Amino acid sequence: MEFFEEHKKQIMLATIAILIVVIFITYGRKTKATFVESALGFVITPVQELTTNVGNWFGSKIDWIRNKDNLAAENEQLKEQIALLESENKRLRRYGTENQRLSELLKISQKYADYNTTGTQIIAKDPGNWYDIFLINKGTNDGLEANMVLTSSNGLVGKIIESGTNYSKAQSILDSRSSVPAMSIRTEDLGVVKGEYSLMNSGLCRMEYIDSEAEIMEGDEIVTSHLSDVYPSGITIGRVKEIKTDANGLTKYAIIEPYVDFKHLDTLLVIGETIQEEK
């Protein structure tokens, strides 16, 4: 008895091994399992089922991990493709916007067929929200010089005040040193559109020296007049926002809202000398 207790495990393993050998020897010779085979199957089957289930569970987990890694890699690839497509889309939009601006400048230049014109881009500006003093990317090498006029598709921007070989410094009509002879299209009342520092922060100008009897009124469109030796006549400036009478009572002045957005400028048209003058 003590021998059996001491070697119980070994005896059980030996018995199972003998039964397995017997099953293999008798396999195929009979169609009905013996009592011993049935007993052995009763013991072994749950173990096999457990082993199979554990193996399947580990297999499914391994497949899940592999699929997760594959999905993560595919996700990264899709993110890279989306980033490339977004970048390409932005580039195409920039080209589209630039082409639109160039088309608009081409239309403007056709209005000034008697003048030498060229397109240019702003490359720098003074600090602040508004374009009052700024630099453009063309200069004397491109035939540009002081007092040449700058316009956008919406109207008058200003003029060149200084030119280098490959750049020019420009002054917009918002600058307090700017002065542009102007008139109302509706009434032909004359005045001078000037920049004013207190108005520049609102993107506005002031039209001075308007006769007290002038019939100019709010909403009138203001353009450059024929009394300037710098600005061609008829260039759109803006509209009258408000009319006021000067303290002397002899003249009026108007607050002008320019058509040009002086917070967002990029491509401009330079209007130079007339073709006849150049010849």
C-alpha positions as CSV (number, residue, x, y, z in Angstrom):
1,M,0.0,0.0,0.0
2,E,2.8,2.3,0.8
3,F,4.4,1.5,-2.5
4,F,1.2,2.5,-4.3
5,E,1.0,5.8,-2.4
6,E,4.6,6.6,-3.1
7,H,4.3,5.8,-6.8
8,K,0.7,6.7,-7.5
9,K,1.4,9.2,-10.3
10,Q,3.9,6.9,-12.1
11,I,1.4,4.0,-11.9
12,M,-1.4,6.1,-13.3
13,L,0.7,7.4,-16.2
14,A,1.9,3.9,-17.0
15,T,-1.7,2.6,-17.0
16,I,-2.8,5.4,-19.4
17,A,0.1,4.7,-21.6
18,I,-0.7,0.9,-21.8
19,L,-4.3,1.7,-22.5
20,I,-3.3,4.0,-25.4
21,V,-1.1,1.3,-26.8
22,V,-3.9,-1.2,-26.6
23,I,-6.3,1.1,-28.4
24,F,-3.8,1.7,-31.3
25,I,-3.2,-2.1,-31.6
26,T,-6.9,-2.9,-31.7
27,Y,-7.9,0.1,-33.9
28,G,-9.8,-1.0,-37.0
29,R,-10.4,-4.6,-35.8
30,K,-13.7,-3.8,-34.1
31,T,-16.5,-1.3,-34.5
32,K,-17.5,-1.1,-30.9
33,A,-15.3,0.4,-28.1
34,T,-14.4,-1.8,-25.2
35,F,-15.1,-0.8,-21.6
36,V,-11.5,0.2,-21.1
37,E,-11.5,2.3,-24.3
38,S,-14.7,4.0,-23.2
39,A,-13.2,4.7,-19.8
40,L,-10.0,6.1,-21.3
41,G,-12.1,8.2,-23.7
42,F,-14.1,9.6,-20.8
43,V,-10.8,10.7,-19.2
44,I,-9.0,11.9,-22.3
45,T,-11.8,13.6,-24.3
46,P,-12.3,16.6,-21.9
47,V,-8.6,17.1,-21.9
48,Q,-8.5,17.1,-25.7
49,E,-11.4,19.5,-25.8
50,L,-9.8,21.8,-23.3
51,T,-6.6,21.7,-25.2
52,T,-8.3,22.4,-28.5
53,N,-10.3,25.3,-27.1
54,V,-7.2,26.8,-25.5
55,G,-5.4,26.4,-28.8
56,N,-8.2,28.1,-30.7
57,W,-8.4,30.9,-28.2
58,F,-4.7,31.6,-28.5
59,G,-4.9,31.3,-32.3
60,S,-7.8,33.8,-32.5
61,K,-5.8,36.2,-30.2
62,I,-2.8,36.0,-32.4
63,D,-4.9,36.6,-35.5
64,W,-6.5,39.6,-33.8
65,I,-3.1,41.0,-32.9
66,R,-1.9,40.5,-36.5
67,N,-5.0,42.1,-37.9
68,K,-4.7,45.0,-35.5
69,D,-1.1,45.6,-36.6
70,N,-2.2,45.4,-40.2
71,L,-5.0,47.8,-39.6
72,A,-2.7,50.2,-37.8
73,A,-0.3,50.1,-40.8
74,E,-3.1,50.7,-43.3
75,N,-4.4,53.5,-41.1
76,E,-1.0,55.2,-41.2
77,Q,-0.8,54.8,-45.0
78,L,-4.3,56.3,-45.4
79,K,-3.4,59.2,-43.2
80,E,-0.3,59.9,-45.3
81,Q,-2.4,59.7,-48.5
82,I,-5.0,62.1,-47.0
83,A,-2.2,64.5,-46.0
84,L,-0.8,64.4,-49.6
85,L,-4.2,64.9,-51.1
86,E,-5.0,67.8,-48.8
87,S,-1.6,69.4,-49.6
88,E,-2.2,68.9,-53.4
89,N,-5.8,70.4,-53.0
90,K,-4.4,73.5,-51.2
91,R,-1.8,73.9,-53.9
92,L,-4.4,73.7,-56.7
93,R,-6.6,76.1,-54.8
94,R,-3.7,78.6,-54.6
95,Y,-3.1,78.2,-58.3
96,G,-6.8,78.7,-58.9
97,T,-6.9,81.9,-56.8
98,E,-3.7,83.2,-58.5
99,N,-5.1,82.5,-61.9
100,Q,-8.3,84.3,-61.0
101,R,-6.4,87.3,-59.8
102,L,-4.3,87.4,-63.0
103,S,-7.4,87.1,-65.1
104,E,-8.9,90.0,-63.2
105,L,-5.7,92.1,-63.7
106,L,-5.8,91.3,-67.4
107,K,-9.3,92.7,-67.6
108,I,-8.2,95.8,-65.8
109,S,-5.2,96.3,-68.0
110,Q,-7.5,96.2,-71.0
111,K,-9.2,99.3,-69.6
112,Y,-5.8,101.1,-69.7
113,A,-4.7,100.0,-73.2
114,D,-3.0,103.4,-73.7
115,Y,-0.7,102.9,-70.7
116,N,2.1,100.5,-70.1
117,T,1.0,98.0,-67.4
118,T,2.5,95.1,-65.6
119,G,1.5,92.8,-62.8
120,T,3.3,92.6,-59.5
121,Q,3.0,91.0,-56.1
122,I,3.4,92.4,-52.6
123,I,6.3,90.9,-50.7
124,A,6.4,92.9,-47.4
125,K,4.5,95.5,-45.5
126,D,4.8,97.8,-42.5
127,P,3.6,96.3,-39.1
128,G,-0.1,96.5,-38.5
129,N,-3.3,95.1,-40.0
130,W,-3.6,97.5,-42.9
131,Y,-1.5,97.9,-46.1
132,D,-0.5,101.6,-45.9
133,I,3.2,101.2,-46.8
134,F,4.4,98.0,-48.5
135,L,7.0,96.5,-50.9
136,I,6.3,94.9,-54.3
137,N,8.6,92.5,-56.2
138,K,9.5,94.7,-59.2
139,G,11.7,97.7,-59.6
140,T,13.8,99.7,-62.0
141,N,14.9,96.5,-63.8
142,D,11.3,96.1,-64.8
143,G,10.8,99.8,-65.8
144,L,9.1,100.8,-62.6
145,E,9.7,104.2,-61.0
146,A,8.1,106.6,-58.5
147,N,4.6,107.9,-59.1
148,M,3.4,104.9,-61.1
149,V,-0.1,103.9,-60.0
150,L,-1.1,100.7,-58.3
151,T,-4.6,99.2,-58.7
152,S,-6.4,95.9,-57.9
153,S,-9.4,94.4,-59.4
154,N,-11.6,96.4,-57.0
155,G,-10.1,99.8,-57.5
156,L,-7.3,102.2,-56.6
157,V,-4.6,101.0,-54.2
158,G,-2.0,103.8,-54.3
159,K,1.3,104.6,-56.0
160,I,5.0,103.8,-56.0
161,I,7.0,106.3,-54.0
162,E,10.5,104.7,-54.4
163,S,12.1,102.1,-56.7
164,G,15.1,99.8,-56.3
165,T,16.6,97.5,-58.9
166,N,14.3,94.6,-58.1
167,Y,11.7,96.0,-55.7
168,S,9.6,99.1,-55.2
169,K,8.2,100.9,-52.1
170,A,4.5,101.8,-52.3
171,Q,2.1,104.0,-50.5
172,S,-1.6,103.2,-50.3
173,I,-4.5,105.8,-50.2
174,L,-4.9,104.9,-46.5
175,D,-1.5,106.4,-45.6
176,S,-1.8,109.9,-44.0
177,R,0.7,111.3,-46.6
178,S,-1.4,110.2,-49.5
179,S,-3.4,112.8,-51.6
180,V,-5.6,111.8,-54.6
181,P,-7.7,114.3,-56.7
182,A,-11.1,112.8,-56.8
183,M,-14.7,113.4,-57.9
184,S,-18.3,112.1,-57.5
185,I,-19.5,110.2,-60.6
186,R,-23.1,111.3,-60.0
187,T,-22.6,115.0,-59.3
188,E,-19.0,115.6,-60.6
189,D,-18.3,117.4,-57.4
190,L,-14.5,117.6,-56.8
191,G,-12.4,117.1,-53.8
192,V,-9.2,115.4,-52.6
193,V,-9.1,112.0,-51.0
194,K,-6.5,111.8,-48.2
195,G,-5.4,109.2,-45.7
196,E,-6.0,110.0,-42.1
197,Y,-4.4,108.0,-39.2
198,S,-7.5,107.9,-37.1
199,L,-9.6,106.6,-40.0
200,M,-7.0,104.1,-41.3
201,N,-7.7,101.8,-38.3
202,S,-11.2,101.5,-39.8
203,G,-10.0,101.1,-43.4
204,L,-11.5,104.5,-44.3
205,C,-10.3,107.7,-46.0
206,R,-11.4,111.4,-46.0
207,M,-12.4,113.4,-49.0
208,E,-11.7,117.1,-48.4
209,Y,-12.3,120.5,-50.0
210,I,-15.8,119.7,-51.2
211,D,-17.8,122.9,-51.9
212,S,-20.5,123.7,-49.3
213,E,-23.1,123.8,-52.1
214,A,-22.1,120.5,-53.6
215,E,-24.9,117.9,-53.9
216,I,-22.7,115.0,-53.1
217,M,-24.4,112.5,-50.8
218,E,-24.0,109.2,-49.0
219,G,-23.7,106.3,-51.3
220,D,-22.1,108.3,-54.2
221,E,-19.3,106.5,-56.0
222,I,-15.9,108.3,-55.9
223,V,-13.3,108.0,-58.7
224,T,-10.0,109.7,-59.5
225,S,-10.6,113.1,-61.3
226,H,-9.0,114.6,-64.4
227,L,-7.1,117.1,-62.3
228,S,-4.2,114.8,-61.4
229,D,-0.8,114.4,-63.2
230,V,-0.2,111.1,-61.4
231,Y,-3.5,109.2,-61.4
232,P,-5.4,108.4,-64.6
233,S,-9.0,109.7,-64.4
234,G,-11.9,107.4,-63.7
235,I,-10.2,104.9,-61.4
236,T,-12.7,103.7,-58.8
237,I,-11.8,104.7,-55.2
238,G,-14.9,103.9,-53.1
239,R,-18.2,105.2,-51.9
240,V,-19.3,108.0,-49.6
241,K,-20.1,106.7,-46.2
242,E,-20.8,110.0,-44.5
243,I,-21.0,113.8,-45.3
244,K,-20.0,116.4,-42.8
245,T,-19.5,120.2,-42.9
246,D,-16.1,121.8,-41.9
247,A,-15.9,124.1,-38.9
248,N,-15.5,127.1,-41.2
249,G,-18.9,126.4,-42.8
250,L,-17.4,127.0,-46.3
251,T,-16.6,123.4,-47.3
252,K,-17.7,119.9,-46.6
253,Y,-15.8,116.7,-46.2
254,A,-16.8,113.1,-46.8
255,I,-15.8,109.8,-45.1
256,I,-14.9,107.4,-47.9
257,E,-15.1,103.7,-47.7
258,P,-12.7,102.2,-50.3
259,Y,-13.7,99.3,-52.5
260,V,-10.3,97.8,-52.0
261,D,-9.8,95.5,-49.0
262,F,-6.7,96.9,-47.5
263,K,-6.3,94.1,-45.1
264,H,-5.9,91.5,-47.8
265,L,-3.8,92.6,-50.8
266,D,-1.6,90.3,-52.9
267,T,-1.4,90.8,-56.7
268,L,-1.6,94.3,-58.1
269,L,-1.4,96.0,-61.5
270,V,1.1,98.8,-62.1
271,I,0.0,101.6,-64.5
272,G,3.0,103.4,-66.0
273,E,3.4,106.1,-68.6
274,T,1.1,106.3,-71.6
275,I,2.5,104.5,-74.7
276,Q,2.5,107.8,-76.6
277,E,4.6,109.5,-74.0
278,E,7.1,106.7,-74.0
279,K,7.6,107.0,-77.7
